[in-house]
Amino acid sequence: MNKVFLNLGRQPLANSFLKNVGKNALQNEIFYNLKICFNIKNYLVSIVKPVNPKKQYTDKYAHRASESRTMRSAFKKVAKKLFKRFKPKKIMEIGSNDGVFLKNFDKKSVVAVEPCKNLARLTKKLFETYAEFWNLKLAKKLLKKKGEIDLIFSANTISHIPNLKETFKGIYNILSRDGVLVIEDPSLLKVLQNNSYDQFYDEHVYVFSSISVNNIIQEYGLRLFDIEHLSTHGGSNRYFICKKNGKHKKSLRLKKAIKNEKSYKLHKIQSYLKFSKRVNSSRKNLFNLIKRLKKNNKKIISYGATYKSTTVFNYCGLNSKLIDYVTDTTLNKQGKYTPGTHIKIISPELGMNNTVDYAFLGAWNFKKEIFKKEKNFLKRGGKFITHVPKVMALSK
Ligand code: TYD
């Protein structure tokens, strides 16, 4: 049923930035094989052999959603919108990170679930937070303690959990009769259209489409009734889900989204085989471009130590011989080294100086924000390199 269509090779955990590159640190780096498959029955795209979540979501988890202005305002906006539309009395978030979404509500009406202990610690002082993995057992415990939940929100988390059965069974268990589950995850259609194969890394066990979500959740007594397309993370979908007998009507835009994905043939293996060929060419083109520039004595750095760029660097063979360093605004990443390829990460203040000729856009999903911020770099002839939607150097 599962057909493998893409092999992105040996990869480290995308967020396992190294404190140093001594022998010990390198020996302890965890690698796995990143192969992607398509389920011809339910249309789900997933990693063939997911990494154990206990190795990924530890008390050293680096990503803080509040650090990006774009994300902060996006979460504030959606919190307001969901509150107005569904008027929930009780709200729960699965994967609450640093509380960027839940802090927009009345603190007494929210419950947070966040397995990364360093993040859960941040919100414990603000509202009720459970530093646990989401599963049926936790759902039952919370149902006893809190009662049914009217709105469950989960952004960039459900696609990270290998066990969908436990996930959706738990959600069904605690969701009120007309309650709503809202999940946000990167869009598979966008990945195929943008050739953004870097959406595949260990944490993204699944890259969802509306046709696959529609199929999977039915098994657990749930149904999809609406969808919104978002620009976050290079193109995401916000899925609106309710119980099979819930009062919510299927929207026209959901019907359109399903039709659109089918016209792009997201239900056919051939589309994925073609995508795989494009990804292969993308790798060759990016490596050749960077090698050629390096031969011509150009200084190339990378902009944004993203998880996505872990996939690109390791798949394309880009290491510290080709990329001088990576700049990133996250204090927690500065001074560390990129997973697998061991390129030093420094602050943009230090790194974006006059000696840089080219900067690879690791954070291509923030292209607009970055181009605005770095207009002086562009003005003096600096260029960005991207692989989305195809490999090219950009001067504006
Ligand atoms: P993110 O969008 O979360 O991507 P991923 O999920 O692939 O890690 O990460 C964006 C990263 O880019 C984050 O570490 C912050 C960094 N960044 C900069 O360094 N400068 C910028 O101007 C922006 C917008 C982001």
Boltz pocket constraint, residues with backbone or C-beta under 6 A from the ligand:
constraints:
  - pocket:
      binder: B
      contacts: [[A, 63], [A, 68], [A, 198], [A, 233], [A, 303], [A, 304], [A, 305], [A, 306], [A, 307], [A, 308], [A, 309], [A, 327], [A, 328], [A, 329], [A, 330], [A, 333], [A, 348], [A, 362], [A, 363], [A, 365], [A, 366], [A, 369], [A, 370], [A, 373]]
      max_distance: 6.0
